[in-house]
Amino acid sequence: MTTFPLSGLLRVRGAQERVAAERLSRATADRNRAELAAQDAQASLNDLRPQIDDARTLMAMAAARAAGRSALSDLQALAELRRDEEADARSAHVDARRELKGLERLETGHRVATARAELAAEQSAIDEIAVTRTARGEGSAA
C-alpha cells in the first residue's frame, strides 16, 4: 500500500488543530473567570447597605461605592475582552478543524483508491492464473 503523499502536512494540520483547541479551552476558562469576578463584584456592591450614623461614615461609604463601581467597570471591560478573545480562538479552531478535515477526506480517498487498485491487481492476477490453467487443461485433453 502506498503512503499518503500529504501525510506530513496532515500531521502538521493535526498539531495546529490541537493547539487551536487548547487556546480555545484556555480562552473559555479565562472568560468564565472574568465573568464570575464581575458577578461577584456586582453582588458585593448590591450587598453594601450599612447603617450610616454620621457624615464621615457617609463619605467613606460614598468613596467605597465609587471605588467598587470603578472596579466593577474594569471587571466588566475585562470580561468583554475575554469574550472577544474567546470568539477569536473559536474562529481559529474552526478554521484549523476545517483544514484538518479536508486533508483527512483526501487521505480517506487515497486509501480507498489504493485499496481498489490493489484489489484490481489481485483480481487480474487471479484471472490470469485461471486463464493459464484453463489453457493448459484444454491443451492436454487434445
Rosetta blueprint (number, residue, H / E / L):
1 M L
2 T L
3 T L
4 F L
5 P L
6 L L
7 S H
8 G H
9 L H
10 L H
11 R H
12 V H
13 R H
14 G H
15 A H
16 Q H
17 E H
18 R H
19 V H
20 A H
21 A H
22 E H
23 R H
24 L H
25 S H
26 R H
27 A H
28 T H
29 A H
30 D H
31 R H
32 N H
33 R H
34 A H
35 E H
36 L H
37 A H
38 A H
39 Q H
40 D H
41 A H
42 Q H
43 A H
44 S H
45 L H
46 N H
47 D H
48 L L
49 R L
50 P L
51 Q L
52 I L
53 D L
54 D L
55 A H
56 R H
57 T H
58 L H
59 M H
60 A H
61 M H
62 A H
63 A H
64 A H
65 R H
66 A H
67 A H
68 G H
69 R H
70 S H
71 A H
72 L H
73 S H
74 D H
75 L H
76 Q H
77 A H
78 L H
79 A H
80 E H
81 L H
82 R H
83 R H
84 D H
85 E H
86 E H
87 A H
88 D H
89 A H
90 R H
91 S H
92 A H
93 H H
94 V H
95 D H
96 A H
97 R H
98 R H
99 E H
100 L H
101 K H
102 G H
103 L H
104 E H
105 R H
106 L H
107 E H
108 T H
109 G H
110 H H
111 R H
112 V H
113 A H
114 T H
115 A H
116 R H
117 A H
118 E H
119 L H
120 A H
121 A H
122 E H
123 Q H
124 S H
125 A H
126 I H
127 D H
128 E H
129 I H
130 A H
131 V H
132 T H
133 R H
134 T H
135 A H
136 R H
137 G H
138 E H
139 G H
140 S H
141 A H
142 A L
